[in-house]
Amino acid sequence: MLSLLIQKELKHILLSPKFFSTFLVCSILILISIFIGINEYKNSVKQYETNQQIAQQDITQASNWMSVRNIAHRAPTPMQIFVSGLHFDVGRLSGISNFNDVKLTRSPYSDETLFAIFRFIDFAFIVQVILSLFAILFTYDAINGERENGTLKLAFANSVSRVQYLIAKFTGTWLGLIVPLLVPILLGLLLVITMGVPVTGSEWQSIISLIALSILYITFFIGIGLLISSITRKSSLSFLLLLVIWISGVLILPRIGVMTAGQITPVESVAQLEAKQEAFQRARWEQYSSELSEVWQNRSQEMEGMDENERQAYRDEKEWEWLEEDDASRKLVQSDIVDNNRKLMEEAQNKKEGQQLLAFNLSRVSPVSSFRLAAMNLATTDIGLKTRYEESMRLYKDDFTEFVEKKQAEGGEHGGMRIEFDSNSGLKIDFGRNDQGLDMSEMPQYTPPTVTAGVGFQNSILDFGLLILFIMMTFGGSFFAFLRYDMR
């Protein structure tokens, strides 16, 4: 009997205009979004490779090691095709030098402001907004609509239990919504393969996890639709209630969670943080200038009582030592500035992480937030994207700076000058270009950070669990409400 009920319900859904509309809209949107995402990904890869080549050319054209500057770029990922997340909001590159701290700049949306206004429509957005709305349209009259049409009593005229009837309703509706989800996404994955997008095994695992997450998300909205339809007498009322729930869950509650967290745990703005860094940097250089003046006064006092020839001989004797002392002092200032910047950044990052954790936990009142956060974690376009890259770039900066300083020492460079000492010609200071070129063969290369599918899934376990919990609550409520439902 249960299988007959499921077949009847599924046949009713598949032949309905609602199914045709849902399948058509989802197919068009998902395939178009994946096609556009593939082209955007390929453009990002091309831009990434071009920028790397330009950065390498700039390095090879440097006149001396002191003027060598590098740029680290954020690598595109095929997962941005399905879940753009923060990919378009986070900067694409950062300068790497001993004079400035790492900071990702020039995000895709900062260069293409039009797309920042009309955000990119990806697979996650279609599931989050479009399919969830269709789930409500499929289920708002699942129970009370049957009562209004008089078919509910007819169904129970046969030996059908309420549990069987509700299971049949759920199964038929679930299959009717999964088809418009799975068929387009499978065609989209075929498109990804056909267009030559390099997808790793780990990324395929993430895609499978993303599809499973989407199914759970749609299942929740089917459950909430059955629940509301089971506790209301009129389909018009259930539709209104579900629409309010959808608007609250999709559009309002996630934002309220973020706004509340911002009020409870305020964090310094980027402008305030940069002002602190600049103030320390200015004060430290002023201190260095004052100390350097005092050092040169002491050096002048050491030469008091000497005639001009003795002064010149003394300066020639001490020239190299003084240059090394001044260079060491300058490097100490730069090191202090970098350490202070990192300390301030770490403090701000810790506060920001606390604020983010609170915001996420508050927004998880809505299953929409759980779906969105899990999807971004699986696609590695999550809130930690910027932090991961900047931390890895800071580590690379240390290696790069160490390499440059080593080359400066080997070449006798101090402060952008090439200093050579010869017993015949004496001290020689060259401010010009090294025509022989710089040997970059040993220069460390930046490697972008990677997040495996296992780590992405581990970061999403909480949200998977919450979605399952929400599903159990809605279906438990549906069964309880339907067992008490008045069919008259």
PyMOL commands that set and color helices and strands:
alter all, ss='L'
color gray80, all
select helices_A, chain A and resi 2-14+17-60+65-67+78-81+108-111+113-117+123-139+144-149+151-155+162-194+201-231+235-264+270-302+308-363+367-379+385-411+453-483
alter helices_A, ss='H'
color red, helices_A
select strands_A, chain A and resi 70-73+93-96+413-414+417-422+426-430
alter strands_A, ss='S'
color yellow, strands_A
deselect
rebuild
show_as cartoon
